Amino acid sequence: MASVRFQGFRSVLRGQSPLLRSQQRRWAQVHDVRFLASHHDPKHVLDKYRAKLDAKAKEEGHDSVESLKKAYSDKIQDLRRKASTVATPELGSPLSSSTVPSTPPAFHPPPPPTESPTAKAARKVSGKANPISPLSAYLDVEKIRELPPKEIEALWRLRHANNPTYISAVIPLDTYKRIFSAARQNPQFILPLPRQQAAQEQVGEQSAEAAAGQTSADIHFLQWAFHPPAEESPRPSSETANNHTSTVIFTHLGAYKLHGAYAQPHTTVTHYLDLADDKGLVLMHGQVVPDRGVSTSEATWLVSCVQRFYDFEGQASGRKGELLRMFNRGDAENFKVEELLQETEKIH
């Protein structure tokens, strides 16, 4: 039985998702800047500049400053109207400081953004304004429709073979539909990633050869998101399977517990259904972010586990599917990490 290292993992069973919960606390004070505006006595201003005003009046042929003011009264009022704002109202107006209420009005925060945290994470990984690149960014979709499924699969894999951070797969539509149905009901899960322990970490009389067989596991958190099709289908949505695009985001569990929805993902996977109607295929594209602690081969193994736990009528028909459902309904009493490890050890 493998020895397992999780830091603070038991706390996961008391958190959100319902087993995972990311809490944020914010402290903020709101000040109404209208009450920071200062208003000076106009007589003080007039006395300060009286000498200059007298000179200006004589220059324009007026007997006094009052005569100068009368000549410019229309212009002065026009400038006041243009310059008056809520923060600095006109003197004598209904919004002057003498009539402003002593208590600032209630602060209403702006509505939350409509973009989900998962979509934000996908956009950050892709580095593009749109979190989903269309399938046409990788293939000439119209030309590839003319090919048989086996050739499409071969071309799709070859298209990503030269990039060491890409993962690709072709999924039969029926299999994807089963996975999709399970993902809609169970959008979050955790997966252990087995790692070999170094022999020098072992103590006692255990040999280095035996120690090499010992494993530990890092825990990774995955979450699904569903978006409109990256490219619109010519058929009505009720008549086409290409009515959405799905993504899966993989994050270190420790990072997710620390940063919640703002944790940096290490792998993003996208499922394209552009060829689902006429070819019965779903093309999967994955991208691994370098220097996030997960290699491409390790990310590939995590992605392969998704089908093993989400295909309830196939590979997840037994205990794997039960563990997935228990996790999402928050059944902390029956969900056992040890059982999850045992099930992943059966995957070859």
Beta strands, then each sheet from edge to edge (+ up, - down):
strand 1: 166-172
strand 2: 188-196
strand 3: 215-227
strand 4: 245-252
strand 5: 267-272
strand 6: 281-288
sheet 1: 1+ 6- 5+ 4- 3+ 2-
end
